[in-house]
Amino acid sequence: MTLISGPAFVDLFRTFAHTARRLETRERYDSPSELEPLRRFLEGEPEDLAWFQNWLGIVGKATEEGKIFQRVRVVSLPLSDYSRFGLDLSRHTVAAGEDIRYLDRGQAAGLPERDFWVFDSSRVALLHFTDDDQLLGAEIITDPAVVVECAAALDDAVHRSLSREEFVARLPDDYKIR
């Protein structure tokens, strides 16, 4: 199995033609670029989004071109600190044009328990992680049966999920999400 990462992985988001859709199932992701922003969030300190500008630019440019970015995050309730951080941060990617939806893990029976992206309904980027939640890279799969299976799972997840705004509106006030 060959995994792509770094610039080759980022290029997937710059070169897709129509849709980039993700199912996100992990409880946390250990990305070095998120360590300080997560700490700042947990301490209630002001945001510094400098680290996030590249992603926001990619999403904004693509959606301005009429492309679709969409993801469903499967989350456990009550939300973990990491999930609260991701939910808070998602307001910026939603503002950039990404459709981010939330699904309570208790309502996710039957969905794959793997993270993946489906690009243009023609290829899957199956994400591989270490045991301590660090991204190793993406396995690119073009087998039509796998692509259809993943796309169908995403469709199912979208239908069961809530928009970010609906999800936030249903949270208890003590979550302090912006």
Salt bridges, closest charged atoms under 4 A:
GLU24 OE1 - ARG22 NH1 3.37
GLU24 OE1 - ARG71 NH1 2.64
GLU24 OE2 - ARG73 NE 2.63
GLU27 OE2 - ARG105 NE 2.85
GLU36 OE2 - ARG39 NH2 2.63
GLU45 OE1 - ARG39 NH2 2.99
GLU45 OE1 - ARG40 NH1 3.83
GLU47 OE1 - ARG91 NH2 2.79
GLU47 OE2 - HIS92 NE2 3.12
GLU65 OE2 - LYS61 NZ 2.57
GLU65 OE1 - LYS67 NZ 3.43
ASP81 OD1 - ARG84 NH2 3.04
ASP88 OD2 - ARG91 NH1 3.10
ASP88 OD2 - ARG178 NH2 2.72
GLU98 OE2 - ARG71 NE 2.61
ASP115 OD2 - ARG22 NH2 2.77
ASP133 OD1 - ARG26 NH2 2.53
GLU139 OE1 - HIS128 NE2 2.84
ASP155 OD1 - ARG21 NH2 2.95
ASP156 OD2 - ARG160 NH2 2.58
